[in-house]
């Protein structure tokens, strides 16, 4: 977020002798927002999956607040977020448009909702 704001301020204040610099930085800010959004979506999906698996396994409360619970609460959502951001970045780099990526995200949301419905 901070990078996007600084990029916009730098583009507005600096006179550009080359046309297209503002367009490139605008595309970069959209890319940063896209990657951040896909990471957040993946992190939330991972968190929902971990909490549901704890519920299905009938994990005791002492295990959830111990080191094991801390590791399972912190690691899988973060790994899921990075993996989803990497995958969506690769798909966008290969030419997938917003509609295709939106449908893929809806599929992931459907899988998570199906798991939560168990």
C-alpha distances in whole Angstrom, upper triangle without the diagonal:
4,5,5,6,9,10,11,13,14,16,17,19,20,23,23,26,25,25,22,19,17,18,17,13,13,14,12,8,10,11,8,7,11,11,9,11,14,13,13,16,18,18,19,22,23,23,25,27,28,29,31,33,33,35,37,38,39,37,39,37,38,36,33,32,34,32,33,31,28,28,28,25,23,24,24,21,19,21,21,17,17,20,19,16,18,21,19,18,21,22,20,21,25,24,24,23,21,24,25,22,22,25,25,22,25,27,25,25,28,29,27,29,32,32,31,34,37
4,5,5,6,8,10,11,12,14,16,17,18,21,22,25,25,24,22,19,17,18,17,14,14,15,13,10,13,14,10,11,14,14,12,15,17,17,16,20,21,20,22,25,26,25,28,30,30,31,34,35,36,37,40,41,41,40,41,39,39,38,35,34,35,33,34,32,29,29,30,27,24,25,26,23,21,23,24,20,20,23,22,19,21,24,22,20,24,25,23,24,27,27,27,26,24,27,28,25,25,29,28,26,28,31,29,28,32,33,31,33,36,35,35,38,40
4,5,5,6,9,10,10,12,14,15,16,19,19,22,22,22,19,16,15,16,14,10,11,13,10,8,11,11,8,10,13,13,12,15,17,17,17,20,22,21,23,26,26,27,29,31,31,33,35,36,37,39,41,42,43,41,43,41,41,39,36,36,37,35,35,34,31,30,31,29,26,26,27,24,21,23,24,20,19,22,21,18,19,22,20,18,21,23,21,21,25,25,25,24,23,26,27,24,25,28,27,25,28,30,28,29,32,33,31,33,36,36,36,39,41
4,6,5,6,9,10,11,12,14,15,18,18,21,20,20,17,14,12,13,12,9,8,10,8,5,8,10,7,8,12,12,11,14,16,17,17,20,21,21,23,25,26,27,29,31,32,33,35,37,38,39,41,42,44,42,44,42,42,41,38,37,38,37,37,35,32,32,32,30,27,27,28,25,23,24,24,20,20,23,21,18,20,22,20,18,21,22,19,20,23,23,23,22,20,24,25,22,23,26,26,24,27,29,27,27,31,32,31,32,36,36,35,38,40
4,5,5,6,9,10,11,12,14,17,18,21,21,21,18,16,13,15,14,11,10,13,11,8,11,13,11,11,15,16,14,16,19,19,19,22,24,24,25,28,29,29,31,33,34,35,37,39,39,41,43,44,45,44,45,43,44,42,39,38,40,38,39,37,34,34,34,32,29,30,30,27,25,27,27,23,23,26,25,21,23,26,23,21,25,26,23,24,27,26,26,25,23,26,28,25,25,29,29,27,29,32,30,30,34,35,33,35,38,38,37,40,42
4,5,5,6,9,10,11,12,15,16,19,19,20,18,14,13,15,14,10,11,14,12,10,13,15,12,14,17,17,16,19,22,21,22,25,26,26,28,30,31,31,34,36,36,37,40,41,42,43,45,46,47,46,47,45,45,44,41,40,41,39,40,38,35,35,36,33,30,31,32,29,26,28,29,25,24,27,26,23,24,27,25,22,26,27,24,24,28,28,28,27,25,29,30,28,28,32,31,29,32,35,33,33,36,37,36,38,41,40,40,43,45
4,5,5,6,9,10,11,13,13,17,16,16,14,11,9,11,10,7,8,11,9,8,11,12,11,13,16,16,16,18,21,21,22,24,26,26,28,30,31,32,34,36,37,38,40,41,42,44,46,47,48,47,48,46,47,45,42,42,43,41,41,40,37,36,37,34,31,32,32,29,27,28,28,25,24,26,25,22,23,25,23,20,23,25,22,22,25,25,25,24,23,27,28,26,27,30,30,28,31,33,32,32,36,37,35,37,40,40,40,43,45
4,5,5,6,9,10,13,13,17,16,16,14,11,8,11,11,7,8,11,10,8,11,14,13,13,16,18,17,19,22,22,23,25,27,27,29,31,32,33,35,37,38,39,41,43,44,45,47,48,49,48,50,48,48,47,44,43,44,43,43,41,39,38,38,36,33,34,34,31,29,30,30,27,26,28,27,23,25,27,24,22,25,26,23,23,26,25,26,24,23,26,28,26,26,30,30,28,31,34,33,32,36,37,36,38,41,41,40,43,46
4,5,5,6,8,12,13,17,17,17,16,13,11,14,14,11,11,15,14,12,15,17,16,17,20,21,20,22,25,25,25,28,30,30,31,34,35,35,37,39,40,41,43,45,46,47,49,51,52,50,51,49,50,48,45,44,46,44,45,43,40,40,40,38,35,36,36,33,31,33,33,29,28,31,30,26,28,30,28,25,29,30,26,27,30,29,30,28,27,30,32,30,30,34,34,32,34,37,36,36,39,40,39,40,44,44,43,46,48
4,6,5,6,9,10,14,14,15,14,11,10,13,13,9,11,14,13,12,16,17,16,18,21,21,21,23,26,26,27,29,31,31,33,35,36,37,39,41,41,43,45,46,47,49,51,52,53,51,53,51,51,50,47,46,47,45,46,44,41,40,41,39,36,36,37,34,32,33,34,30,29,31,30,27,28,30,28,25,28,29,26,26,29,29,30,28,28,31,33,30,31,35,35,33,36,38,37,37,41,42,40,42,45,45,45,48,50
4,6,6,8,8,12,12,12,11,8,6,10,10,8,9,12,12,12,15,16,16,17,20,21,22,23,26,26,27,29,31,32,33,36,37,38,39,41,42,44,46,47,48,50,51,53,54,52,54,52,53,51,48,48,49,47,47,46,43,42,43,40,37,38,38,35,33,34,34,30,29,32,30,27,28,30,27,25,27,28,25,24,28,27,28,26,26,29,31,29,30,33,33,32,35,37,36,37,40,41,40,42,45,45,45,48,50
4,6,7,9,13,14,13,13,11,8,12,13,11,11,15,15,14,17,19,19,19,22,24,24,25,28,29,29,31,33,34,35,37,39,39,41,43,44,45,47,49,50,51,53,55,56,54,56,54,54,53,50,49,50,49,49,48,45,44,45,42,39,40,40,37,35,37,36,33,32,34,33,29,31,33,30,27,30,31,27,27,31,29,30,28,27,31,33,31,31,35,35,34,36,39,38,38,42,43,42,43,47,47,46,49,52
4,6,9,13,14,15,15,13,11,15,16,13,14,18,17,17,20,22,21,22,25,26,26,28,30,31,31,34,36,36,37,40,41,41,43,45,46,47,49,51,52,53,55,57,58,56,57,55,56,54,51,50,51,50,50,49,46,45,46,44,41,41,42,39,37,38,38,35,34,36,35,32,33,35,33,30,33,34,30,30,33,32,33,32,31,34,36,34,35,38,39,37,40,42,41,41,45,46,45,46,49,50,49,52,54
4,6,9,11,12,13,10,10,14,14,12,14,17,17,17,20,22,21,23,25,26,27,29,31,32,32,35,36,37,38,41,42,42,45,46,47,48,51,52,53,55,57,58,59,57,59,57,57,55,52,52,53,51,51,50,47,46,47,45,42,42,43,40,37,39,39,35,34,36,35,32,32,35,32,29,32,33,30,29,32,31,33,31,31,35,36,34,35,39,39,38,40,43,42,42,46,47,46,47,50,51,50,53,56
4,7,9,10,12,10,10,14,15,14,15,18,19,19,22,23,23,25,27,29,29,31,33,34,35,37,39,39,41,43,44,45,47,49,50,51,53,55,56,57,59,60,62,60,62,60,60,59,55,55,56,54,54,53,50,49,50,48,45,45,45,43,40,41,41,38,36,38,37,34,34,36,34,31,33,34,31,30,33,32,33,32,32,35,37,35,36,40,40,39,42,44,43,44,47,48,48,49,52,53,52,55,58
4,5,7,9,7,8,11,12,12,14,16,17,18,20,22,22,24,26,27,28,30,32,33,34,36,37,38,40,42,43,44,46,48,49,50,52,54,55,57,58,59,61,59,61,59,60,58,55,55,56,53,54,53,50,49,49,47,44,44,44,42,39,40,40,36,35,37,36,32,32,34,32,29,31,32,28,27,30,29,31,30,30,33,35,33,35,38,38,37,40,43,42,43,46,47,46,48,51,51,51,54,57
4,7,9,9,11,13,14,15,17,19,19,21,23,24,25,27,29,30,31,33,34,35,37,39,40,41,43,45,46,47,49,51,52,53,55,56,58,60,61,62,64,62,64,62,63,61,58,58,59,56,57,55,53,51,52,50,47,46,47,44,42,42,42,39,37,39,38,34,34,36,34,31,32,33,30,28,31,30,32,31,32,35,36,35,37,40,40,40,43,45,44,45,48,49,49,51,54,54,54,57,59
4,6,6,9,11,11,13,15,16,17,19,21,22,23,25,26,27,29,31,32,33,35,37,38,39,41,42,44,45,47,48,50,51,53,54,56,57,59,60,62,60,62,61,61,59,56,56,57,55,55,54,51,50,50,48,45,45,45,42,40,40,40,37,35,36,35,32,32,33,31,28,29,30,27,25,28,27,29,28,29,32,33,32,34,37,37,37,40,42,42,43,46,47,47,48,51,52,52,54,57
4,6,8,8,10,12,13,14,16,18,19,20,22,24,25,26,28,29,31,32,34,35,37,38,40,41,42,44,46,47,48,50,52,53,55,56,57,59,61,59,62,60,61,59,56,56,57,55,55,53,51,49,49,48,45,44,44,42,39,39,39,36,34,36,34,31,31,32,29,27,28,28,25,24,26,24,27,25,26,29,31,30,32,35,35,35,38,40,40,41,43,45,45,46,49,50,50,52,55
4,5,5,6,9,10,11,12,14,15,16,19,20,21,23,24,26,27,29,30,31,33,35,36,37,39,41,42,43,45,47,48,49,51,53,54,55,57,56,58,57,58,56,52,53,54,51,51,50,47,46,46,44,41,41,40,38,36,36,35,32,31,32,30,27,27,28,26,23,24,25,21,20,22,21,23,22,23,26,27,26,28,31,31,31,34,36,36,37,40,41,41,43,45,46,46,49,51
4,5,5,6,9,10,11,12,14,15,17,19,20,21,23,24,26,27,29,30,32,33,35,36,37,39,41,42,43,45,47,48,49,51,52,54,56,54,56,55,55,53,50,50,51,49,49,48,45,44,44,42,39,39,39,36,34,34,34,31,29,31,29,26,26,28,25,22,24,25,21,20,23,22,24,23,23,27,28,27,28,32,32,31,34,36,35,36,39,41,40,42,45,45,46,48,51
4,5,5,6,9,10,11,12,14,15,17,18,20,21,22,24,26,27,28,30,31,33,35,36,37,39,41,42,43,45,47,48,49,51,52,54,53,55,53,54,52,49,49,50,48,48,47,44,43,43,41,38,38,38,35,33,34,33,30,29,30,29,25,26,27,25,22,24,25,21,21,23,22,23,22,22,25,27,25,27,30,30,30,32,35,34,35,38,39,39,40,43,44,44,46,49
4,6,5,6,9,10,11,12,14,15,16,18,20,21,22,24,26,27,28,30,32,33,34,36,37,39,41,42,43,45,47,48,49,51,53,51,54,52,53,51,48,48,49,47,47,46,43,42,42,40,37,37,36,34,32,32,31,28,27,28,26,23,24,25,22,19,21,22,18,18,20,19,20,18,19,22,23,22,24,27,27,27,30,32,32,32,35,37,37,38,41,42,42,44,47
4,5,5,6,9,10,10,12,14,15,16,18,20,21,22,24,26,27,28,30,31,33,34,36,37,39,41,42,43,45,47,48,49,51,50,52,51,51,49,46,46,47,45,45,44,41,40,40,38,35,34,34,32,29,30,29,26,25,26,24,21,21,22,20,17,19,20,16,15,18,17,19,18,19,22,23,22,23,27,26,26,29,31,30,31,34,35,35,37,40,40,41,43,46
4,5,5,6,9,10,10,12,14,15,16,18,20,21,22,24,26,27,29,30,31,33,35,36,37,39,41,42,43,45,46,48,49,48,50,48,49,47,44,44,45,43,43,42,39,38,38,36,33,33,33,30,28,28,28,25,23,25,24,20,21,23,20,17,20,21,17,17,20,19,21,19,19,23,24,22,24,27,27,26,29,31,30,31,34,35,35,36,39,40,40,42,45
4,5,5,6,9,10,11,12,14,15,17,18,20,21,23,24,26,27,29,30,32,33,35,36,38,39,41,42,44,45,47,48,47,49,48,49,47,43,44,45,43,43,41,39,38,38,35,33,33,32,30,27,28,28,24,23,25,23,20,21,22,19,17,20,20,16,17,20,18,19,17,17,20,22,20,21,25,25,24,26,29,28,29,32,33,33,34,37,38,38,40,43
4,5,5,6,9,10,10,12,14,15,16,18,20,21,22,24,26,27,28,30,32,33,34,36,37,39,41,42,43,45,47,45,48,47,48,45,42,43,44,42,41,40,38,36,36,34,32,31,30,28,26,26,25,22,21,22,20,17,18,19,16,14,16,16,13,13,16,15,16,14,14,18,19,17,19,22,22,21,24,26,26,27,30,31,31,32,35,36,36,38,41
4,5,5,6,9,10,10,12,14,15,16,18,20,21,22,24,26,27,28,30,31,33,34,36,37,39,41,42,43,45,44,46,44,45,43,40,40,41,39,39,37,35,34,34,32,29,28,28,26,23,24,23,20,19,20,19,15,16,18,15,13,15,16,13,13,17,16,17,16,16,20,20,18,20,23,22,21,25,27,25,26,30,30,30,32,35,35,35,38,40
4,5,5,6,9,10,11,12,14,15,16,18,20,21,22,24,26,27,29,30,31,33,35,36,37,39,40,42,43,42,44,43,44,42,38,39,40,38,38,36,34,33,33,30,28,28,28,25,22,24,23,19,19,21,19,15,17,19,16,14,17,18,15,15,19,18,18,17,16,19,21,18,19,23,22,21,24,26,25,25,29,30,29,31,34,34,34,37,39
4,5,5,6,9,10,10,12,14,15,16,18,20,21,22,24,26,27,28,30,32,33,34,36,37,39,40,42,41,43,42,43,41,38,38,40,38,38,36,33,33,32,30,28,27,27,24,22,23,22,18,18,19,17,14,16,17,14,12,15,15,12,13,17,15,15,13,12,16,17,15,15,19,19,18,20,23,22,22,26,27,26,28,31,31,31,34,37
4,5,5,6,8,10,11,12,14,15,16,18,20,21,22,24,26,27,28,30,32,33,35,36,37,39,41,39,42,41,42,39,36,37,38,36,35,34,32,30,30,28,26,25,24,22,20,20,19,16,15,16,14,11,12,14,11,9,12,13,10,11,14,14,13,13,12,16,16,14,15,18,18,17,20,22,21,22,25,26,25,27,30,30,31,33,35
4,5,5,6,8,10,11,12,14,15,16,18,20,21,22,24,26,27,28,30,31,33,35,36,37,39,38,40,38,39,37,34,34,35,33,33,31,29,28,28,26,23,23,23,20,18,19,18,14,14,16,14,11,12,15,12,10,14,15,13,13,17,17,17,16,15,18,19,16,17,20,19,18,21,23,21,22,25,26,25,27,30,30,30,33,35
4,6,5,6,8,10,10,12,14,15,16,18,20,21,22,24,26,27,28,30,31,33,34,36,37,36,38,37,38,36,33,33,35,33,33,31,29,28,27,25,23,23,22,19,17,19,18,14,14,16,14,11,14,15,12,11,15,16,13,15,18,18,16,15,13,17,17,14,15,18,18,16,18,21,19,19,23,24,23,25,28,28,28,30,33
4,6,5,6,9,10,10,12,14,15,16,18,20,21,23,24,26,27,28,30,32,33,34,36,35,38,37,38,36,33,33,35,33,32,30,28,27,26,25,23,22,21,18,17,17,16,13,13,14,11,8,11,12,9,8,12,12,10,12,15,14,13,12,10,13,14,11,12,15,14,12,16,18,16,17,20,21,21,22,25,26,26,28,31
4,5,5,6,9,10,11,12,14,15,16,18,20,21,22,24,26,27,28,30,31,33,35,33,36,35,36,33,30,31,32,30,29,28,26,24,24,22,20,19,18,16,14,14,13,10,9,11,9,6,8,10,8,7,11,12,10,12,15,15,14,14,13,16,16,12,14,17,15,13,17,18,16,17,21,21,20,22,25,25,25,28,30
4,6,5,6,9,10,10,12,14,15,16,18,20,21,22,24,26,27,29,30,31,33,32,34,32,33,31,28,29,30,28,28,26,24,23,22,20,18,18,17,14,12,14,13,9,10,12,10,8,11,13,11,11,14,15,14,16,19,19,18,17,15,18,18,14,15,18,17,14,17,19,17,17,21,21,20,22,25,24,24,27,29
4,5,5,6,9,10,11,12,14,15,17,18,20,21,23,24,26,27,29,30,32,31,33,32,33,31,28,29,30,29,28,26,24,24,22,20,18,19,17,14,13,15,13,10,11,13,10,8,12,13,10,11,15,15,14,16,19,18,16,16,13,15,16,12,12,15,14,11,14,16,14,14,18,19,17,19,22,22,22,25,27
4,5,5,6,8,10,10,12,14,15,16,18,20,21,22,24,26,27,28,30,29,32,31,33,30,27,28,30,28,27,25,24,22,21,19,18,17,15,12,12,12,10,7,9,9,6,5,9,9,7,9,12,12,12,14,16,17,14,14,12,14,14,10,11,13,11,9,12,14,11,12,16,16,15,17,20,20,20,23,25
4,5,5,6,9,10,10,12,14,15,16,18,20,21,22,24,25,27,28,27,30,29,30,27,24,25,26,25,24,22,20,19,18,16,14,14,13,10,8,9,8,4,6,8,6,5,8,10,9,10,13,14,14,16,19,19,17,18,16,18,17,14,14,17,14,12,15,16,13,14,17,17,15,18,21,20,20,23,25
4,5,5,6,9,10,10,12,14,15,16,18,20,21,23,24,26,27,26,28,27,28,26,23,24,25,24,23,21,19,19,18,15,14,14,13,9,9,11,10,6,9,11,9,9,12,13,12,14,17,17,17,19,22,22,20,20,17,19,19,15,15,17,15,12,15,16,13,13,17,17,14,17,20,19,18,22,24
4,5,5,6,9,10,11,12,14,16,17,18,20,21,23,24,26,25,28,27,29,27,23,25,26,25,24,22,21,20,18,16,15,15,13,10,11,12,9,7,10,11,8,9,12,12,11,13,16,16,16,19,21,21,18,18,15,16,16,13,12,14,12,9,11,12,10,9,13,13,11,13,16,16,16,19,21
4,5,5,6,9,10,10,12,14,15,16,18,20,21,22,24,23,26,26,27,25,22,23,24,23,22,20,19,17,15,14,13,12,10,7,8,9,5,4,7,8,6,7,10,11,10,13,15,15,16,19,20,21,18,19,17,18,17,13,13,15,12,9,12,12,9,10,13,12,10,13,16,15,15,18,20
4,5,5,6,9,10,11,12,14,15,17,18,20,21,23,21,24,23,24,22,19,20,21,20,19,17,15,14,13,11,10,10,8,5,6,8,6,4,8,9,9,10,13,14,14,16,18,19,19,21,23,24,22,22,20,21,21,17,17,18,16,13,15,16,12,12,15,14,12,15,17,16,15,19,20
4,5,5,6,9,10,11,12,14,15,17,18,20,21,20,23,22,24,22,18,20,22,21,20,17,16,16,14,11,11,12,10,7,9,11,9,8,12,13,11,12,16,16,16,18,20,20,21,24,25,26,23,23,20,21,21,17,16,18,16,12,14,15,11,10,13,13,10,12,15,14,13,16,18
4,5,5,6,9,10,11,12,14,15,16,18,20,20,23,22,24,22,19,21,23,22,20,17,17,17,14,12,13,13,10,7,10,11,8,8,12,12,10,12,15,15,15,17,19,19,20,23,24,25,22,22,20,20,19,16,15,16,14,11,12,12,8,8,10,9,6,9,12,10,10,14,15
4,5,5,6,9,10,10,12,14,15,16,18,17,20,20,22,19,16,18,19,18,16,14,14,13,10,9,10,9,6,4,7,8,6,7,11,11,10,13,15,15,16,18,20,20,22,24,25,26,24,24,23,23,22,19,18,19,16,14,15,15,11,11,13,11,9,12,14,11,12,15,16
4,5,5,6,9,10,11,12,14,15,17,16,18,17,19,17,14,15,17,17,15,12,12,12,9,7,8,10,7,5,9,10,9,10,13,14,13,15,18,18,19,21,23,23,25,27,28,29,27,27,25,25,24,21,20,21,19,16,17,17,14,13,15,14,10,12,15,12,11,15,16
4,6,5,6,9,10,11,12,14,15,15,18,17,20,18,15,17,19,19,17,14,15,15,12,10,12,13,10,8,12,13,11,12,16,16,15,17,20,20,20,23,24,24,25,28,29,30,27,27,25,25,24,21,20,20,18,15,15,15,12,11,13,11,8,9,11,9,8,11,12
4,6,5,6,9,10,10,12,14,14,17,18,20,17,15,17,19,19,16,14,15,14,11,10,12,12,9,8,12,12,10,12,15,15,14,17,19,19,20,23,24,24,25,28,29,30,27,27,25,25,24,21,20,20,18,16,16,15,12,11,12,10,7,9,10,7,7,11,11
4,5,5,6,9,10,10,12,11,14,14,16,13,11,14,15,15,12,10,11,11,7,7,10,10,7,8,11,12,11,13,16,16,16,19,21,21,22,24,26,26,28,30,31,32,29,30,28,29,27,24,24,24,21,19,20,19,15,15,16,14,11,13,14,11,10,14,13
4,5,5,6,9,10,11,10,13,12,15,13,10,13,15,16,13,10,12,13,9,8,11,13,11,10,14,15,14,16,19,19,19,21,23,23,24,27,28,29,30,33,34,34,32,32,30,30,29,26,25,25,23,20,20,20,17,16,17,15,12,13,14,11,9,13,12
4,5,5,6,9,10,10,14,14,17,15,13,16,18,19,16,13,15,16,12,11,15,15,13,12,16,17,15,17,20,20,19,22,24,24,25,28,29,29,30,33,34,34,31,32,30,29,28,26,24,24,22,20,19,18,16,14,15,13,10,11,11,8,6,9,9
4,5,5,6,8,9,12,14,16,13,12,15,16,17,14,12,14,14,10,11,14,14,12,13,16,16,15,18,20,20,20,23,24,24,25,28,29,29,31,33,34,35,32,33,31,31,29,27,26,26,23,21,21,20,17,16,17,14,12,13,13,9,9,12,10
4,6,5,6,5,9,10,12,10,8,12,13,14,12,9,12,13,9,10,13,14,13,14,17,18,17,19,22,22,22,25,27,27,28,30,32,32,34,36,37,38,35,36,34,34,33,30,29,29,26,24,24,23,20,19,20,17,15,16,16,12,11,14,12
4,6,5,7,10,11,14,12,11,14,16,18,15,12,15,16,13,13,17,18,16,16,20,21,19,21,24,24,24,27,29,28,29,32,34,33,35,38,38,39,36,37,35,34,33,31,29,29,27,25,24,23,21,19,19,17,15,15,15,12,10,12,10
4,5,8,11,13,16,14,13,17,18,20,17,15,18,18,15,15,19,19,17,17,21,21,20,22,25,24,24,27,29,28,30,33,33,33,35,38,38,39,36,37,35,34,33,31,29,28,27,25,24,23,20,19,19,16,14,15,14,10,10,11,8
4,5,9,12,14,11,11,15,16,17,14,13,16,16,13,14,18,18,16,18,21,21,20,23,26,25,25,28,30,29,31,34,35,35,37,39,39,41,38,39,37,37,35,33,32,31,29,27,27,25,23,22,22,19,17,18,17,13,13,15,12
4,6,9,12,10,10,14,15,17,15,13,16,17,15,15,19,20,19,20,23,24,23,25,28,28,28,31,32,32,34,36,37,37,39,42,42,44,41,41,39,39,38,35,34,33,31,29,29,28,25,24,24,22,19,20,19,16,15,16,14
4,6,8,7,7,10,11,13,11,9,13,14,12,13,16,17,17,18,21,22,21,24,26,26,27,30,31,31,33,35,36,37,39,41,42,43,40,41,39,39,38,35,34,34,32,30,30,28,25,25,25,23,20,21,21,17,16,18,16
4,6,5,7,9,10,13,11,10,13,15,14,14,18,19,19,20,23,24,24,26,29,29,30,32,34,35,36,38,40,40,42,44,45,46,44,44,42,42,41,38,37,37,35,33,33,32,29,28,28,26,23,24,24,21,19,21,19
4,5,5,7,9,12,11,9,12,15,14,13,17,19,19,20,22,24,24,26,28,29,30,32,34,35,36,38,39,40,42,44,45,46,44,44,42,42,41,38,37,37,35,33,33,32,29,28,29,27,24,24,25,22,20,22,21
4,6,5,6,10,10,9,11,14,14,14,17,19,20,21,23,24,25,27,29,30,31,33,35,36,37,39,40,41,43,45,46,48,45,46,44,44,43,40,39,40,37,35,35,35,31,30,32,29,26,27,28,24,23,25,24
4,6,5,8,6,6,9,11,10,11,14,16,16,18,20,21,22,24,26,27,28,30,32,32,34,36,37,38,40,42,43,45,42,43,41,42,41,37,37,37,35,32,33,32,29,28,29,27,24,25,26,22,21,24,22
4,6,8,7,4,7,9,9,8,12,14,14,15,18,19,20,21,24,24,25,27,29,30,31,33,35,36,37,39,41,42,40,40,38,39,38,35,34,34,32,29,30,29,26,25,27,24,21,23,24,20,19,22,20
4,7,8,6,6,10,10,10,12,15,16,17,18,20,21,23,25,26,27,29,30,32,33,35,36,38,39,41,42,44,41,42,40,41,40,36,36,37,34,31,32,32,29,28,29,27,24,25,27,23,22,25,24
4,5,5,6,9,10,11,12,14,16,18,19,20,22,23,25,26,28,29,31,32,34,35,37,38,40,41,43,44,42,43,41,42,41,38,37,38,36,33,34,34,30,29,31,29,26,28,29,25,24,27,26
4,5,5,6,9,10,11,12,14,16,17,18,20,21,22,24,26,27,28,30,32,33,34,36,37,39,40,42,41,42,40,41,40,36,36,37,34,32,33,33,29,29,31,28,26,28,29,25,25,28,27
4,5,5,6,9,10,11,12,15,16,16,18,20,21,22,24,26,27,28,30,32,33,34,36,37,39,41,39,40,38,39,38,35,35,35,32,30,31,30,27,27,28,26,23,25,26,22,22,25,24
4,5,5,6,9,10,11,13,15,16,17,19,20,21,23,25,26,27,29,31,32,33,35,36,38,40,37,38,37,37,36,33,32,33,30,28,29,28,25,24,26,24,21,23,24,20,19,22,21
4,6,5,6,8,11,12,13,14,16,17,19,20,22,23,25,26,28,29,31,32,33,35,37,38,36,37,35,37,35,32,32,33,30,27,29,29,25,25,27,25,21,24,25,22,21,24,24
4,5,5,6,8,10,11,12,14,15,16,18,20,21,22,24,26,27,28,30,31,33,34,36,34,36,34,35,34,30,31,31,29,26,28,27,24,24,26,24,21,24,25,21,21,25,24
4,6,6,6,8,10,11,12,14,16,16,18,20,21,22,24,26,27,28,30,32,33,35,33,34,32,33,32,28,28,29,26,24,25,24,21,21,23,20,17,20,21,17,17,21,20
4,6,7,7,9,11,12,13,15,16,17,19,21,22,23,25,27,28,29,31,33,34,32,33,31,32,31,27,27,28,25,22,24,24,20,19,22,20,16,19,20,17,16,20,20
4,6,6,7,9,11,11,13,15,16,17,19,20,22,23,25,26,27,29,31,32,30,31,30,31,30,26,26,28,25,22,24,24,20,20,23,21,18,21,22,20,19,23,23
4,6,5,6,9,10,11,12,14,15,16,18,20,21,22,24,26,27,29,31,29,30,29,30,29,25,26,27,23,21,24,23,19,20,22,20,18,21,22,19,19,23,23
4,5,5,6,8,10,10,12,14,15,16,18,20,21,22,24,25,27,29,27,28,27,28,26,23,23,24,20,18,20,19,16,17,19,16,14,17,19,16,16,20,20
4,6,5,6,9,10,10,12,14,15,16,18,20,21,22,24,26,27,25,26,24,25,24,20,20,21,19,16,18,18,14,14,17,15,13,16,18,15,15,19,20
4,5,5,6,9,10,11,12,14,15,16,18,20,21,22,24,26,24,25,24,25,24,20,21,22,20,17,20,20,16,17,20,18,16,19,21,19,19,23,23
4,5,5,6,9,10,10,12,14,15,16,18,20,21,23,25,23,25,24,25,23,20,21,22,19,17,20,19,15,17,20,17,16,19,21,18,19,23,23
4,6,5,6,8,10,10,12,14,15,16,18,20,21,23,21,22,21,22,20,17,18,18,15,13,16,15,11,13,16,14,12,16,17,15,16,20,20
4,5,5,6,9,10,11,12,14,15,16,18,20,21,19,20,19,20,19,15,16,18,15,13,16,16,12,13,17,15,14,17,19,18,18,22,23
4,6,5,6,9,10,10,12,14,15,16,18,20,19,20,19,21,20,16,18,19,16,15,18,18,15,16,19,18,17,20,22,21,21,25,26
4,5,5,6,9,10,11,12,14,15,17,19,17,19,19,20,18,15,17,18,14,13,16,16,13,15,18,16,15,19,20,19,21,24,24
4,5,5,6,8,10,10,12,14,15,17,15,16,15,17,15,11,13,14,11,10,13,13,10,12,15,14,13,17,18,18,19,22,23
4,6,5,6,9,10,10,12,14,16,14,15,14,17,15,11,13,15,12,11,15,15,13,15,18,17,17,20,22,21,22,25,26
4,6,5,6,9,10,10,12,15,14,16,16,18,16,13,15,17,14,13,17,17,15,17,20,19,19,22,24,23,24,27,28
4,5,5,6,9,10,11,13,11,14,14,16,13,10,13,14,11,11,15,14,12,15,17,16,17,20,21,21,23,26,27
4,5,5,6,8,10,11,9,11,10,12,10,7,10,12,9,9,13,13,12,14,17,17,17,20,21,22,23,26,27
4,5,5,6,9,10,10,11,12,14,13,10,13,15,13,13,16,17,15,18,21,20,21,23,25,25,27,29,31
4,5,5,6,9,9,12,13,15,13,11,15,16,13,14,18,17,16,19,21,21,22,25,26,26,28,30,32
4,5,5,7,6,9,10,12,9,8,12,12,10,12,15,15,15,17,19,19,21,23,24,25,27,29,30
4,5,5,5,7,8,11,9,8,11,13,12,13,16,16,16,19,21,21,22,25,26,27,28,30,32
4,5,7,10,12,14,13,11,15,17,15,16,20,20,19,22,24,24,25,28,29,30,31,34,35
4,6,9,12,14,12,11,15,16,14,17,19,19,19,22,24,24,26,28,29,30,32,34,35
4,6,10,11,10,10,14,15,14,16,19,19,20,22,24,24,26,28,29,30,32,34,35
4,7,8,6,7,10,11,10,12,15,15,16,18,20,21,22,24,25,27,28,30,32
4,6,5,6,9,10,11,12,14,16,17,18,20,21,23,24,26,28,29,30,33
4,6,5,6,9,10,10,12,14,15,16,18,20,21,22,24,26,26,28,31
4,6,5,6,9,10,10,12,14,15,16,19,20,21,22,24,25,26,29
4,5,5,6,9,10,11,13,14,15,17,19,20,21,23,24,26,28
4,5,5,6,9,10,11,12,14,15,17,18,20,21,22,24,26
4,5,5,6,9,10,10,12,14,15,16,18,20,21,22,25
4,5,5,6,9,10,10,12,14,15,16,18,20,21,23
4,5,5,6,9,10,11,13,14,15,17,19,20,22
4,5,5,6,8,10,11,12,14,15,16,18,20
4,5,5,6,9,10,10,12,14,15,16,19
4,5,5,6,9,10,10,12,14,15,17
4,5,5,6,9,10,11,12,14,16
4,5,5,6,8,10,10,12,15
4,5,5,6,9,10,10,13
4,5,5,6,9,10,11
4,5,5,6,9,10
4,5,5,6,9
4,5,5,7
4,5,6
4,5
4
